[in-house]
Amino acid sequence: MHISYHDEMKTFLENFLYKMEAEGPLVASVYFKNEKPKKPTSSLPNLFKEYGQRRNESVEETHEFLKSKLSSLSLPMLTALDLSDTESWEAIALRIEIFAMSCEQNHSSSLAADIKLGSLLEAGCKLFQKEKILGRIDGTIDDWMTKTTKISSRHARKLRAVATVFTPFPRLCKLPFPTTEVYNRLSQIRKVLEVPQYQSYWQQVV
């Protein structure tokens, strides 16, 4: 069972319990039906099938496979996300809304764009939770995102997870894979990044 599934389920259950208490069983049941994370049924080799993943692939083989798929195009490098002006929930909420709208209008679905959006969502989620603890805000971050940005809670969790792993590694952000495929590979990619020599390679700005 994949680590990412556990993360999704943990967030889902927290939101489900909140809805049960705050909004009642009817609303909670609808949320449960529509947003429950799907349990992965494929084995790791099957997840990689589309891109030629081999059975029992080693960390070294995964690293070499990713290198072979590294885009040779002159793609813009992912720049560090400046969050200095988003110390409040209201400020970062506005940035998330604007960025998500821009991506939708420009039909932007690049991995780099998704990573930036995921970074904003991760920072926003933390600020939202702080505001909620202080009693300044109601509801859940998932409700806000679905209503304001049209991003489903499931997809938002994927964006946040990918952004957390990829942001420190500029070369990874140039991989020509869709974000969903990258998300399915996170467990093995984390293992690659635990090896110092591979970590150095993917940290390079080229």
Backbone hydrogen bonds, N-H to C=O, Kabsch-Sander energy under -0.5 kcal/mol:
donor,donor_aa,acceptor,acceptor_aa,energy
5,Y,2,H,-0.6
6,H,2,H,-1.3
7,D,3,I,-1.9
8,E,4,S,-2.4
9,M,5,Y,-2.6
10,K,6,H,-2.2
11,T,7,D,-1.9
12,F,8,E,-2.5
13,L,9,M,-2.6
14,E,10,K,-1.8
15,N,11,T,-2.2
16,F,12,F,-2.5
17,L,13,L,-2.5
18,Y,14,E,-1.8
19,K,15,N,-2.3
20,M,16,F,-2.2
21,E,17,L,-1.9
22,A,18,Y,-3.1
23,E,19,K,-2.4
24,G,19,K,-1.0
24,G,20,M,-0.5
28,A,24,G,-2.0
29,S,25,P,-2.4
30,V,26,L,-1.6
31,Y,27,V,-2.2
32,F,28,A,-2.6
33,K,29,S,-2.2
34,N,30,V,-2.3
35,E,31,Y,-2.7
36,K,32,F,-1.3
47,L,43,S,-1.8
48,F,44,L,-1.3
49,K,46,N,-1.2
51,Y,48,F,-1.1
52,G,49,K,-1.9
53,Q,48,F,-2.4
57,E,54,R,-1.1
62,T,58,S,-2.2
63,H,59,V,-2.5
64,E,60,E,-2.4
65,F,61,E,-2.5
66,L,62,T,-2.6
67,K,63,H,-2.2
68,S,64,E,-2.2
69,K,65,F,-1.1
70,L,66,L,-0.6
70,L,67,K,-1.1
71,S,174,K,-0.9
75,L,73,L,-2.1
82,D,80,A,-0.6
83,L,81,L,-0.8
86,T,83,L,-1.7
92,I,88,S,-2.0
93,A,89,W,-2.5
94,L,90,E,-1.7
95,R,91,A,-1.7
96,I,92,I,-2.5
97,E,93,A,-2.3
98,I,94,L,-2.4
99,F,95,R,-2.7
100,A,96,I,-2.7
101,M,97,E,-2.0
102,S,98,I,-2.3
103,C,99,F,-2.4
104,E,100,A,-2.0
105,Q,101,M,-2.6
106,N,102,S,-2.3
107,H,104,E,-0.7
108,S,103,C,-2.4
109,S,107,H,-0.6
114,D,110,S,-2.2
115,I,111,L,-2.2
116,K,112,A,-1.9
117,L,113,A,-2.3
118,G,114,D,-2.6
119,S,115,I,-2.1
120,L,116,K,-2.0
121,L,117,L,-2.4
122,E,118,G,-2.2
123,A,119,S,-2.2
124,G,120,L,-2.7
125,C,121,L,-2.5
126,K,122,E,-1.6
127,L,123,A,-1.9
128,F,124,G,-2.6
129,Q,125,C,-2.1
130,K,126,K,-1.8
131,E,127,L,-2.4
132,K,128,F,-2.3
133,I,129,Q,-2.2
134,L,130,K,-1.7
135,G,132,K,-1.2
136,R,131,E,-2.7
137,I,131,E,-0.6
144,W,140,T,-1.8
145,M,141,I,-2.4
146,T,142,D,-2.5
147,K,143,D,-2.1
148,T,144,W,-2.8
149,T,145,M,-2.5
150,K,145,M,-1.1
151,I,145,M,-1.1
152,S,150,K,-0.6
156,A,152,S,-2.5
157,R,153,S,-2.0
158,K,154,R,-1.5
159,L,155,H,-2.4
160,R,156,A,-2.5
161,A,157,R,-2.2
162,V,158,K,-2.5
163,A,159,L,-2.4
164,T,160,R,-2.2
165,V,161,A,-1.5
166,F,162,V,-2.8
167,T,163,A,-2.3
169,F,166,F,-2.7
171,R,202,W,-1.7
172,L,169,F,-1.0
172,L,202,W,-0.7
173,C,169,F,-1.0
174,K,171,R,-1.6
175,L,172,L,-1.8
177,F,175,L,-0.7
182,V,178,P,-2.1
183,Y,179,T,-2.6
184,N,180,T,-1.8
185,R,181,E,-0.8
185,R,182,V,-1.0
186,L,183,Y,-1.1
188,Q,185,R,-0.5
189,I,185,R,-2.5
190,R,186,L,-2.8
191,K,187,S,-1.2
192,V,188,Q,-1.7
193,L,189,I,-2.2
194,E,190,R,-0.6
194,E,191,K,-0.8
195,V,192,V,-1.4
198,Y,195,V,-0.6
199,Q,195,V,-2.8
200,S,196,P,-2.5
201,Y,197,Q,-1.4
202,W,198,Y,-2.2
203,Q,199,Q,-1.2
204,Q,200,S,-0.7
204,Q,201,Y,-0.8
206,V,204,Q,-0.7
